């Protein structure tokens, strides 16, 4: 998510509300951020999350996703090499029907749970500037329908990144029996607009909704952060009922993201917590279900870009986010 445009791209004077450093991350995901702090102190860099030449810093521990039920397929290991760099031996799920119940849902420990994944931006947005510049109501104010997102210096777009991670997450969560819906699967010319993205999660009755992004901040700004909804009650926006559960979801994702990828929280927002609260994002303001945004890294920094363009690292990122969702859904 670039910080140079409309929702979810705030202007340079972005209104960030940093919450105090919380012990909840360590309590909910034991050792995750603490492990990062120890790593940074003894061998890594607390600012940049490790050397990009190692793809994802220290080796990630074994997955904490619960084992699949007997007979549940494991799509992530059987689909062949990744189309981008072939380094991870895993290919994201690409089944059609992005907003339909997943075909494999209902046989694992997450049976009956609905997860909505919102891949930020659409690969076709750049062809439809008039449409995505149309303003929509987000409760507190109006914002453009969507933006094109950002990209790495080499031209790997945020839209490509978010869709790839969403596919990987879908495969992991469907393996656990969840019904997974995507807000878009490069199956429409542009959009959906930010208000429709929220509406898809609401109408699905999602138990958890996550919007996937990558940032477009300055060089030297590194690391991930999770954006939480602030308390908003204005016009069509009323987040008061979801602020608490969304924070719980976000904290669990942040801790598991560190553990899965070995990369630290943002060094430029969030005060080292990996958590930022905002009240200006339509996708959060209009949500009536627990929802967060995940900024997986900064595409405009060469070291973060080296991670974001790696299929192996994207698989770790997808696993970390998915493990956070699973932790939240299973309590």
C-alpha positions as CSV (number, residue, x, y, z in Angstrom):
1,X,0.0,0.0,0.0
2,X,1.7,3.1,-1.2
3,X,1.5,6.2,1.0
4,X,1.1,8.4,-2.1
5,X,-2.6,8.0,-2.9
6,X,-6.1,7.4,-1.5
7,X,-7.4,4.6,0.6
8,X,-5.6,2.6,1.6
9,X,-2.8,5.0,0.7
10,X,-2.7,8.0,3.1
11,X,-1.0,11.3,2.3
12,X,2.5,12.0,3.7
13,X,0.9,13.6,6.7
14,X,-0.9,10.4,7.5
15,X,-2.9,10.3,10.7
16,X,-1.4,7.5,12.7
17,X,-2.5,6.8,16.1
18,X,0.2,4.8,17.8
19,X,-1.0,2.7,20.7
20,X,1.3,2.1,23.7
21,X,3.7,-0.8,23.6
22,X,1.6,-3.8,24.6
23,X,2.5,-7.1,26.3
24,X,-0.4,-8.7,24.6
25,X,1.8,-9.8,21.6
26,X,4.0,-11.8,23.9
27,X,1.1,-13.2,25.8
28,X,-0.8,-14.2,22.8
29,X,2.0,-15.5,20.7
30,X,4.7,-16.6,23.2
31,X,8.2,-15.6,22.3
32,X,7.5,-14.1,18.9
33,X,8.4,-10.4,19.3
34,X,10.6,-11.3,22.2
35,X,12.5,-13.7,19.9
36,X,12.9,-10.9,17.4
37,X,14.3,-8.6,20.0
38,X,16.8,-11.2,21.1
39,X,17.8,-11.9,17.5
40,X,18.3,-8.2,16.8
41,X,20.4,-7.7,19.9
42,X,22.8,-10.6,19.3
43,X,23.1,-10.8,15.5
44,X,20.5,-9.0,13.4
45,X,19.5,-5.5,12.8
46,X,16.6,-4.2,14.7
47,X,16.0,-1.6,12.0
48,X,16.0,-3.7,8.9
49,X,14.8,-7.1,10.0
50,X,17.9,-9.0,8.8
51,X,20.0,-9.2,5.7
52,X,17.9,-9.5,2.6
53,X,20.5,-11.9,1.1
54,X,19.1,-14.5,3.5
55,X,15.6,-13.9,2.2
56,X,13.9,-14.0,5.6
57,X,16.5,-13.7,8.4
58,X,16.8,-16.6,10.8
59,X,15.1,-19.8,10.0
60,X,11.4,-19.9,10.9
61,X,10.3,-22.5,13.3
62,X,7.9,-25.3,12.4
63,X,4.4,-24.2,11.6
64,X,1.9,-23.8,14.4
65,X,-1.1,-24.4,12.2
66,X,-3.0,-27.4,13.6
67,X,-2.5,-30.6,11.6
68,X,-5.2,-31.2,8.9
69,X,-7.9,-33.7,9.5
70,X,-7.3,-37.2,8.0
71,X,-7.8,-37.2,4.3
72,X,-7.4,-33.4,3.9
73,X,-5.2,-32.6,0.9
74,X,-2.1,-30.5,1.3
75,X,-2.2,-28.3,-1.8
76,X,0.8,-26.2,-1.0
77,X,3.3,-29.0,-1.5
78,X,1.6,-30.8,-4.5
79,X,1.0,-28.0,-6.9
80,X,4.5,-27.6,-8.4
81,X,7.0,-24.8,-8.4
82,X,6.2,-21.2,-7.9
83,X,5.8,-19.2,-11.1
84,X,7.9,-16.3,-10.0
85,X,11.2,-17.7,-8.9
86,X,10.8,-21.4,-8.4
87,X,12.6,-21.2,-5.1
88,X,9.9,-22.5,-2.7
89,X,8.5,-25.5,-4.5
90,X,5.0,-24.2,-3.6
91,X,2.4,-22.7,-5.8
92,X,-0.5,-20.6,-4.5
93,X,-4.0,-22.0,-4.9
94,X,-5.7,-20.6,-8.0
95,X,-9.1,-22.2,-8.0
96,X,-11.8,-20.0,-9.6
97,X,-14.7,-18.4,-7.8
98,X,-13.0,-15.8,-5.6
99,X,-16.1,-14.8,-3.8
100,X,-17.8,-18.2,-3.6
101,X,-17.4,-20.7,-0.7
102,X,-14.2,-22.7,-1.1
103,X,-14.8,-26.2,-2.5
104,X,-12.6,-27.9,0.2
105,X,-14.1,-26.1,3.2
106,X,-15.8,-27.9,6.0
107,X,-13.6,-30.9,6.7
108,X,-10.9,-29.5,9.2
109,X,-10.7,-27.8,12.6
110,X,-11.9,-24.5,11.1
111,X,-15.1,-26.0,9.7
112,X,-17.9,-23.4,9.8
113,X,-15.5,-20.5,9.9
114,X,-15.5,-17.9,7.1
115,X,-12.3,-15.9,6.3
116,X,-12.4,-13.1,3.8
117,X,-9.0,-12.2,2.2
118,X,-8.8,-8.8,0.5
119,X,-5.9,-8.6,-1.9
120,X,-5.1,-4.9,-2.0
121,X,-5.6,-3.2,-5.3
122,X,-6.4,-4.9,-8.7
123,X,-3.8,-5.6,-11.4
124,X,-6.2,-3.8,-13.9
125,X,-6.7,-0.6,-11.9
126,X,-4.1,1.3,-13.9
127,X,-6.3,0.9,-17.0
128,X,-9.3,2.4,-15.3
129,X,-8.1,5.6,-13.6
130,X,-11.4,7.5,-14.0
131,X,-13.3,4.6,-12.3
132,X,-10.9,4.2,-9.4
133,X,-10.7,8.0,-8.9
134,X,-14.5,8.1,-8.2
135,X,-15.1,9.1,-4.6
136,X,-17.0,6.9,-2.2
137,X,-18.3,7.5,1.3
138,X,-16.2,5.9,4.1
139,X,-18.2,7.4,7.0
140,X,-15.8,10.0,8.2
141,X,-15.2,11.5,4.8
142,X,-15.0,10.5,1.1
143,X,-12.1,8.9,-0.6
144,X,-11.2,7.6,-4.0
145,X,-12.6,4.2,-4.9
146,X,-9.1,2.7,-5.0
147,X,-5.6,3.2,-6.2
148,X,-3.1,1.4,-8.4
149,X,-0.9,0.6,-5.4
150,X,2.9,0.8,-5.4
151,X,5.7,-1.4,-6.9
152,X,9.3,-2.3,-6.5
153,X,11.9,-0.4,-8.5
154,X,12.0,-3.4,-10.8
155,X,8.3,-3.2,-11.6
156,X,6.9,-6.0,-9.4
157,X,3.5,-4.5,-8.5
158,X,1.8,-4.5,-5.2
159,X,-1.3,-5.9,-6.9
160,X,0.7,-8.9,-8.1
161,X,2.2,-9.4,-4.6
162,X,-1.1,-9.2,-2.7
163,X,-2.9,-11.6,-5.0
164,X,0.0,-14.1,-4.8
165,X,0.0,-14.0,-1.0
166,X,-3.8,-14.2,-0.9
167,X,-3.7,-17.4,-3.0
168,X,-1.1,-19.0,-0.7
169,X,-3.2,-18.0,2.4
170,X,-6.3,-19.5,0.8
171,X,-4.6,-22.8,0.3
172,X,-3.4,-22.9,3.9
173,X,-6.7,-21.9,5.4
174,X,-8.8,-24.2,3.2
175,X,-6.6,-27.0,4.3
176,X,-7.8,-26.4,7.8
177,X,-11.5,-26.5,6.7
178,X,-12.2,-22.7,6.6
179,X,-14.5,-21.2,3.9
180,X,-12.3,-18.7,2.2
181,X,-13.5,-15.8,0.0
182,X,-11.4,-13.3,-1.9
183,X,-12.7,-9.8,-2.6
184,X,-11.1,-10.0,-6.1
185,X,-9.1,-12.6,-7.9
186,X,-8.0,-10.6,-11.0
187,X,-11.5,-11.6,-12.3
188,X,-12.8,-8.1,-12.8
189,X,-11.5,-5.1,-14.8
190,X,-10.8,-2.9,-11.7
191,X,-11.6,-2.6,-8.0
192,X,-13.7,-3.4,-6.1
193,X,-13.9,0.0,-4.5
194,X,-13.0,0.3,-0.8
195,X,-16.6,0.4,0.3
196,X,-17.4,-2.8,-1.6
197,X,-14.4,-4.5,-0.2
198,X,-15.7,-3.9,3.3
199,X,-19.2,-4.9,2.2
200,X,-18.0,-8.3,0.8
201,X,-16.7,-9.2,4.3
202,X,-19.8,-8.0,6.0
203,X,-22.2,-9.8,3.8
204,X,-20.1,-13.0,4.1
205,X,-20.5,-12.8,7.9
206,X,-16.7,-13.3,8.0
207,X,-15.3,-14.5,11.3
208,X,-12.1,-12.7,10.3
209,X,-11.2,-10.4,7.4
210,X,-7.6,-9.4,6.4
211,X,-6.5,-7.0,3.7
212,X,-3.1,-7.7,2.3
213,X,-0.8,-4.9,1.2
214,X,2.8,-3.8,0.8
215,X,3.9,-0.3,1.5
216,X,5.4,2.4,-0.7
217,X,7.4,4.4,1.9
218,X,11.0,5.8,1.6
219,X,14.2,3.9,1.2
220,X,15.5,2.7,4.6
221,X,12.0,2.3,6.0
222,X,11.7,-1.5,6.6
223,X,9.6,-4.1,8.2
224,X,5.9,-5.0,8.4
225,X,3.0,-3.5,10.3
226,X,-0.6,-4.4,11.0
227,X,-3.2,-1.6,10.8
228,X,-6.0,-1.8,13.3
229,X,-9.3,0.0,13.1
230,X,-9.8,2.9,15.5
231,X,-13.1,3.6,17.2
232,X,-15.2,5.4,14.6
233,X,-18.9,6.3,14.8
234,X,-19.8,8.6,11.9
235,X,-22.2,8.2,9.1
236,X,-22.1,4.7,7.6
237,X,-19.0,3.9,9.8
238,X,-19.4,2.3,13.2
239,X,-16.4,0.2,14.3
240,X,-17.0,0.3,18.0
241,X,-18.1,-3.4,18.1
242,X,-15.0,-4.6,16.2
243,X,-12.2,-2.6,17.7
244,X,-11.5,-5.2,20.4
245,X,-11.6,-8.3,18.3
246,X,-9.8,-6.7,15.5
247,X,-6.9,-5.8,17.9
248,X,-6.8,-9.4,19.1
249,X,-6.7,-10.5,15.4
250,X,-4.0,-8.0,14.6
251,X,-1.8,-8.9,17.6
252,X,-1.9,-12.6,16.8
253,X,-1.0,-11.9,13.2
254,X,1.9,-9.6,14.1
255,X,3.4,-12.2,16.5
256,X,3.0,-15.1,14.1
257,X,4.4,-13.0,11.2
258,X,7.6,-12.4,13.1
259,X,7.9,-16.0,14.0
260,X,7.2,-17.3,10.5
261,X,9.3,-14.9,8.5
262,X,12.1,-13.9,11.0
263,X,11.5,-10.3,10.0
264,X,10.9,-7.5,12.5
265,X,8.2,-4.9,12.9
266,X,8.3,-1.6,11.0
267,X,11.2,0.8,11.9
268,X,9.2,3.8,10.8
269,X,5.6,3.5,12.2
270,X,4.2,1.7,15.2
271,X,6.9,2.4,17.7
272,X,8.4,-1.0,17.3
273,X,5.2,-2.8,18.1
274,X,4.2,-3.7,14.5
275,X,0.8,-2.2,15.2
276,X,-0.8,1.0,14.0
277,X,-4.3,2.3,14.7
278,X,-6.0,4.4,12.0
279,X,-9.5,5.9,11.5
280,X,-9.2,7.1,7.9
281,X,-9.3,3.8,6.0
282,X,-12.6,2.9,4.3
283,X,-11.9,-0.8,4.3
284,X,-11.7,-0.7,8.1
285,X,-14.2,2.1,8.9
286,X,-17.0,0.3,7.0
287,X,-16.3,-3.2,8.3
288,X,-18.8,-4.8,10.7
289,X,-16.6,-7.9,11.2
290,X,-13.1,-8.2,12.8
291,X,-10.7,-6.8,10.2
292,X,-7.1,-5.6,9.9
293,X,-4.7,-4.6,7.1
294,X,-1.3,-6.1,6.9
295,X,1.6,-4.1,5.3
296,X,4.0,-7.0,4.7
297,X,7.0,-4.7,3.9
298,X,8.2,-1.7,2.0
299,X,8.4,-2.2,-1.8
300,X,10.5,1.0,-2.2
301,X,13.3,-0.3,-0.1
302,X,15.7,-2.6,-1.9
303,X,16.2,-4.9,1.0
304,X,12.5,-5.3,1.7
305,X,11.9,-5.6,-2.1
306,X,14.3,-8.6,-2.3
307,X,12.0,-10.4,0.2
308,X,8.7,-9.4,-1.3
309,X,9.8,-10.6,-4.7
310,X,10.8,-14.0,-3.4
311,X,8.3,-16.8,-3.7
312,X,9.8,-18.6,-0.7
313,X,9.5,-15.5,1.5
314,X,5.9,-14.9,0.3
315,X,5.1,-18.4,1.4
316,X,6.4,-17.6,4.9
317,X,4.5,-14.4,5.0
318,X,1.3,-16.2,4.0
319,X,1.9,-18.8,6.6
320,X,2.5,-16.2,9.3
321,X,-0.7,-14.3,8.6
322,X,-2.7,-17.6,8.3
323,X,-1.3,-18.8,11.6
324,X,-2.4,-15.6,13.2
325,X,-5.9,-16.0,11.8
326,X,-6.1,-19.6,12.9
327,X,-5.0,-18.6,16.4
328,X,-7.7,-15.9,16.5
329,X,-10.4,-18.2,15.2
330,X,-9.5,-21.0,17.6
331,X,-9.2,-18.7,20.6
